[in-house]
Structure formats: C-alpha cells, structure tokens
Amino acid sequence: MGKNEMLVSFLGTLFSPAGKRGALSILIFHRVLARPDPIFPDEPDAQRFDALLSWIGEAFNVMPLDRAVAALVEGRLPARAAAITFDDGYADNYTVALPILQKHRMNATFFVATDFLDGGRMWNDTVIEAVRGYEGETLDLTHLGLGRFEIRTPEERRNAIQSLLPAIKYLPAVERSAQVTAIGEVTRRPLPDDLMMTSDQLRALRAAGMVIGGHTCSHPILARIDDDAAYREIADGKQRLEHILSEPVSLFAFPNGKPGKDYEAKHVRMVRDAGYRAAVSTSVGAARRDTDVFQLPRFTPWDRTSLRFGLRLVDNMRVRGSSPHEGAAHHLPSRGGGAALAVSSTAARAAVPLSDGSDGMTCHYYAANSMLAWRQSGGDWADAAGARSEDHPMRSRWFRPPRHCRGSSSTSRRWPTIGRSARRPRCPLPPRSPGRQIGHRQFSEPRARERHGAS
Ligand SMILES: [Zn+2]
C-alpha cells in the first residue's frame, strides 16, 4: 500500500469505522467503455476503471450491495465498507466491466431497465449517437425549438449533446420521444442496437456472481408520471427480471434518482410494496445505520488521481443522503456550487488539494488537507500551515489531532497542532451554495459528476 492509500485508509477509518458507527459508501457507474470516447473523455474506459478498482481495493472493503445493506442494518459493517453499482444495463457492463471486476475479485450490483434489453436503446443514447454520427458541420434543430449547433470537433459535438439532453430530459414521455425521433430524422444515421445487454448477457452476469437489481421498465422520471403508471413501472420491471433470472430480485435504483425531484415519498412506499428490500438514490453521501434503506445515497468521484479520488470519497462519508421528507432546497443539483477539491494557487507548490474557498464552505476538508500539507511539506508544519493561511483565515488553527493521537511523544510529533484552542471557532465565511448545517459547520454537497442524459 502506498502512502496515499495509507492516508485515505486512515481517514476513511476515522469516518467509517467498523460496526454500529460504520458508513457504507456506494459507488455509481453507468458505462465502462472499451476505449476512450473523444466526445466524452470523462466517461470511464477499461483502463481507467481498472485503475479505479485498484484504488478502491487498496483503501476500501468492497462488498456485494445486498450483503452490505444487511450488515449496515445489523451494525456489523467492516471499516471503510463500499459497494459498486451500475445503472441502466449497458452491454459494456458485461463485456468490459465484468472481466475487470473479476480480475480485482470484486462484486458489483447492476440495476437494469428491462425495456432496453435485447436491442433497445435509451433516449439519451439516441441523441448522443445521432449527433455523433451526423456528417454535416452544422446541426440545425431550430424547427424543433432546440437551436442550431456547430459540430465540427468532438468538443462541439459534446456541447451540442449537453445542450440538447437537458432541454428534453424532463418533457412528458410522449413529447420527449417525438423530439428524439425528430432529431434522428434530421441526422439520418443508422443507430446502434447493441448498446444495452441481452437477456443472455444478464443471465451470464448473474452466473458470474454479480447482483442484479430493478430500475423500472422504461426508465421514466417517476415524479413526472401518474401513480398507477409509476407502480407498474416499479413492479413490472421486477417481475420481468425475475422471469429472466428465475430468482427473486430484491434491490432497486430510482431512475435519475434525485430525491424530491425525480421521485417522491410515495414512490419509496411503492418500491417497498412491490417487494423490494432496499433501494438506492443518486443523492450524494454515505449510508449510516439510521439511513432509510429504501433511499441509500450513492456517489462516485471523478478525480483522476488516487489521492483526490480517495479524499473525495472520505469527504463524502461526512454527508448524509437527503430524502423527499426533507426540504427541497438540498435536492437541487448544485451545478457550479458544492464543494470542490481544487488546487489552490497559493498552495500549488506543495500540490495540496484544497477547497477553493469561493465554492461553498468546505471546512470538513480541513483535517485531510492539513495532514496532506504537513506530509507534503516534508513534515514542516509551519511551512505547511503558512502555505495555506491565505486561503482560509481559520485554517492554521482548525485542525486538532484525534484524542487518541495526542499525548504520546511519538504521535504528538507526527500530529503537530498549531494553536492551543480546544474549541473549534465558527467559520467566518458565509455559505454560498445550497449547504446544510451540521453542528457548527456548513457543509456543501460534494459535486457529483454530471451524467450526460439519463441516470
Ligand atoms: Zn438510470
């Protein structure tokens, strides 16, 4: 284990110890591409997924989600417990992700929308593939009220896709489908019919020991359809999977998954009534013993270094997933807001990831940042603190070592403290983005990587 993994493990154990105070970090993926996509360079490909699993395997204890949920409820999670999930049922989950999971001896849970099995395609992929394949330099969709796009480079194609998808995502299903069809008529390109798994691939995934969960039939935004239709989507999807797999299916993932926006409290009851045992959302955070098992939060960092990836996962353990019963303000995606680990210019020489100070209050990074700065400055605490004092007026006094590290001469040398204040002062900076008050600190939700299209 490298130094970075040791640091992440150490901090992870502080925030996610074994037993009743344990936290379950559930990671969410969609696709794992065989090779990088020039239009979506951030989508994980095989090589990057392999690296991610190495990092996760070094610092976390990955469990099958069904067993992890049981352990969470019973208060017997291991330290740094994690589960891996995939949404939607892409064929590359079987062809690309499965062999990599097997190489790392890891289990994952795959939430499958049944309408797209055996040759189907999700609406967002129709848009993506239509724009990808269009041979013109300008895509004119003004007659659809969607605008006109230059699409000469992969970046321009990505920008066009990223304008189109949000514009039609929340339309009523019939209207959305009409718009998608109309876009396809403009681009006139043959579209792939092998993006999603076949029933045989799904059975093979299960036979390889992976867990399969429900994700409705047609992937509707439940909050936008009537109650009867919502229940049928939830229950029929379960039944179809059970028919294919010849066994009960007990886990569910809410399509899109933002509490209060994509599903409501009544949909949580429907999932329970349909016979599911637990469900996951896309609210960020880690699950604790008192988290609703029908709304377990999920989060995947998009960072490209193991240290930042690990620290962001640790940070995410401090956030509790929101539920539809809470106020709606928290649930809106904090695009452009939320916490971010960015390299501060004043600390760049030590390459210390810091909250950027302008992007919500992120005092909860401070312990991790302080240790990191100290370590990266070669153990010179004054230098480390000095490098960052301009970034945050309270930083040099903020961090105190955990109680069990104080006292002994060896640990007090390794865990130096600046200042003697035992009480942590209130942070003087006002919160900026939708944050939540936990104790005396303002937390912003870590920004999840925006997914292009359906979730
Ligand atoms: Zn989905």
Residues whose N, C-alpha, C, O or C-beta is under 5 A from the ligand:
A	BS01	ZN	D87 D88 P255 N256 A454 S455
